[in-house]
Amino acid sequence: MSASELAAALTHARRRTEALLEPLSDEQLVRHVSPLQSPLVWDLAHIGHFEELWLLRRVGGLPPLSAQFDDVYDSFAHARSERAGLPILSPEAARAYLTEVREAVLDLLPELSFDGGDPLLEEGFVVGMVVQHELQHVETMTQTLSLAGMALGGPPAVTATGEVLVPGGPFTLGSTDPWSYDNERPPHEVDLPSFRIDRAVVTNAQYAKFTDHEFTDPEAPVQHVSFDDAEAYARWAGKRLPTEAEWEKAAKSGELEHAQGAVWQWTSSFFDGYPGFRAFPYPEYSEVFFGEEYRVLRGASWATDPLVARPTFRNWDRPERRQIFSGIRCARDA
């Protein structure tokens, strides 16, 4: 990709961030809505720090703009519940920091070689990582706004019915997209038996029959459902949750409604590396979460940017979590 194309992708992500936060007051930006989430202003400055860390410092070889940011905006150094108590930047200072970083990045891009054999730079991977990181935080901040009762928008209505019969046989699981994350690689062949999967995600009306409670927007996908509740619903419906391999094979068939753009869909799979997995460019993105503490979600929500919402993208979370825009798609053996 050219420097101008990469700059356009960075600009796209920044516009989404600005559009989300522009209506909010400084008081709303610094408010700590929930221990499950960071104050919005922390996310904002963290976006800038990640961009500085990977593009200005790692790629550009520049010194830190502020050494203290390496601790304050390190997502592994401090739990979300602690971040409001850190010496974080004010909204005005955070915006100025993002502007300073971005101006330096745009000056740097034309000087970089994106086809010189460096895997970090090849086809603009590191820029794509920074872009996707910002877009993923846009969704995280939308979750925060949802918890505060301030989120605008929601998932589209469900219209599909019935099931898709997915024939057994081999298919390629994983991605060859140059911007795909390490946990989507390497692509490899998986042989699955035939199975059936619902064309549609579960609606509020369908879920209300399971819980015996009324829901608003009956034709909208149910969301904010934990893995445990999703699994219980599927069992109650006489079905099960799909494995992530089943979900991806079905999604690649093109026969699923809202495979992206409605709600994340829980799968029965634990989050782990594919055969031949190699952490790149840092183990903290994926590898430290591997194991049986996290379940994989597939698809994308109404708050996910299309640049992130590819059919091979793997989301994950703890099975008890509900603040994410998570829903249900059921499957069963053929």
Buried (B, 14 or more C-beta within 10 A) or exposed (E): BEBEEBBEBBEBBBEBBEEBBEEBEEEBBBBBBEEBBBBBBBBBBBBBBBBBBBBBBBBBEEEEBEEEBBEBBBBEEBEBEEBBEBEBBEBEEBBEBBEBBBEBBBEBBEEBEBEEEEEBBBBBBBBBBBBBBBBBBBBBBBBBBBBBEEBEEBBBEBEBEEBBEBEEEEBBBBBEBEBBBBBBBBBEEBEBEEBBBBBBBBBBBBBBEBEEEEBEEBEBBBBBBBBBBBBBBBEEBEBBBBBBBBBBBBBBBEBBBBBBBBBBBBBBBBBBBBEEBEBBEEEEBBBEBBEEEBBBBBBBBBBBBEBBBBBBBBBBBEBEBBBBBBBBBBBBEE
